Each structure stands twice: as C-alpha cells, then as structure tokens.
C-alpha cells in the first residue's frame, strides 16, 4: 500500500490532489464494517484542510496527507475518551504538542483511532464506547493493544500515518500483529503535552521513564518523517535528529537474539527470525550473537515490571508501599542496566530480537501457545526499561497470512540508526 511519504510526494508534485486523497480515505473509513479501527472523523474539517493544501505551496513533508491519531491524544474539537464511558463526552479544547507539530508539517488529522479502555491492555483493543477492533489479516484475531486501532487502520488502508503511545509495548506489539512499522522513540524525545487523562494537568517530568508516544507507519521512512516532525523539546529548547551510524546495510554490526525460556518463540516467529538473520548475514553485515555482557534478560523483565508499578503510583495509582531506600535501589538498578546496554552499543549498532513470541491470537485469549498472556511483555521490556529507541518491522507472514514482526533496538538518542537499519533491511 502507498506510504505517507509517497502520497506526500504525489501531492507536492501535483500528480494528485489532497482533496481526492482525503475523500477516498474518508470513504474507506465509512465503508469499513469489519475492522472498526477509526472511531471518530471530522470530514468537513478534513476536506476544507485538503482544499487549502491544494491551493497553497507545500508547507512541510506531510503537506496534504490525511492521517489519524490515537484517541488518547488531544485534538481540539474532538473527543478524547480513552475508551472510558466516564469520558465519553469529553472534548479537547486544544491540540496535543504532537498534533500541533504534525499539522505544522502539513498533515491533516482526519480522525481518531480506537484504544483499549484506559490503554490498559497491551494485547487487545476494545472498550464499551466504540467496541472491539479486529485484525485486518484475520478479523477473528486481535490487532494488539492499546494502539490496536491505529495499527489496524494502517494495515487496512484506513489511514496513511498514525501517532500512538507505548508504555508496555502498546506501539510495537500492535505493529507486529498487524504487519506494519511502529516506533517507540528514545524516552523523553517526543513531548507528551496533550496526552493526559481528561481532567488531569500536564506534568512535565525531569525523569521521562517508560511512557512514550511515537509514530506507526507503513514504512521505516515514514517513521523518520514523523519523528523529525514531532520530536524535540518544546520552545525555547531545540533538537535535531542524530544522523544514522551507517548508510549501507553491510556496514552495520547487528546483535541478535532469537529465543529465551521466559517467552519461547513460536515456530512461525522463529522461522521468520532465522530467515531475516540469514538475509542480514548475506548482506555482509556483522552478526554478533547473544545478549550484552552481564545482562540477565529475566532479571531485566522483572525490573521492568517494578518500574511499571512505580509509573502507575506516580500517576495516581495504588501506592507501592516501598521505602525510599527500596525506591532508590530500583532506580539505581535501572541506571546500571542502561549503562550496560550503552557500553554494548559502543561495539554494536542495533540489536535485533522478536517483538513478541507469537503472532496475532484469537480475541479473548488468556493463554497463548501454552504461555501466559503476560509473556507478550518479555521481548519489549528491555528497551522500555532502559529508554532506548525500539521499532517493530514486519519480516514476513505465516502460511495462514498472519504478520510476523522483529524488534530493532537502537542506541540511546540514535533513533535514526534503528530506522535506517530497518529501511535498508526492507530493501
């Protein structure tokens, strides 16, 4: 399917009008009776914005491109329900920072994508307001969560670009299950103003741990376009995207791990990973097998679970009951883990591993391939714990047509190294 970058180029060169592209997209959304991915649209605004784009010179890399954002991101005049009936009538009065920046880059926000209730499930997307989102590859299976609406919309041709959020894999897991790209940027890279539960204030943190917002797309190049448009601190501070370490696939040093007893991969995922690593090796890139020195992935997954508990306590959830000394010990452990990975990335450029041990599974599953539901978190936990950029890229499909994803973890604040590797690997 056409990428956001490709459609932007066609609009820029007057091969097609934004009005035509936007009308067709809105029609596909209205006609959809199966996926239920886009839950609110604003057609009058979108068409007026498209007409304006057609009447003016390009203002940015997404000029005239219609796209969606996750329901939890504020768009002035649209609902931000978080899938919670208590917020069903809440309408945002101003745009989130990422929405402002996307529009400044020329994008047209045509609608909102579905989420799981309060973003509280990484494996499914359903709520009492909008219902359940289905996987375009098999409507009887989940698209993942909680950004499942956006991932499904991209896979089904219902949007050209999407912006979501990732705390416990909520960008990467849906991207893997739906067969598209999804980036969890370096933590703190993209401002989160406008990504708050209705009625709560924006509290910028000097410790931007765990929760991030980032793009989902049909290509790695689109991830780069979206990140360049949205990343960096708010005024008066500035930022620029660090150039990738390499421009040729054969120059990369690639760390690889394909399996672990804590979340053994299915044969379908394992076969796709093996084929991908063979392709990397044939390119001439250097393969470095195994986890970083002194890294215990099982312990790291447990540390991540503790950090998630602290995150929710910080944001009004149940108190942890921990002493100050215990809290400091947990944070110290996280910093030690990050230092180990940063040393690792002095000699390795990217780390490749599964995004999930499984492919998309049937709706309502509580166990998957004989493993606990929570096993989905294992492979995404490491990048989340240390705050490094990590993206999902599609690497194939099963015999039944279900997408398989691989995770590319990059060095701290070198998001474009991971993006460029995925782009080159995809060919």
Secondary structure, DSSP 8 states (H G I E B T S, - for coil): ---HHHHHHHHHTTSS-HHHHHHHHHHHHHH--S---EEEE-HHHHHHHHHHHHHS---STTTT-EEEEETTS--TTSB--TT-GGGTT-B-SS--HHHHHHHHTT-EEEEEE---GGG--SS--EETTTEE--BTTBTTB---SSSHHHHHHHHHTS-S-EEEEESSSTTHHHHHHHT-EEEE-STTSB--TT-S-TT------SS--S-EEEEEESSHHHHHHHHHHH-B--TT--------S-SSGGG-EEEE----GGG---HHHHHHHHHHHHHHHHHT-EEEES--TT--HHHHHHHHHHHHHHHHHHTTS------HHHHHHHHHHHHHHHHHHHHHTTT-SEEEEES-SS---BTT-SEETTEEGGGGGHHHHHHHHHT--EEEEEEEE-TTS-EEEEEEEE-TT-HHHHHHHHHHHH-
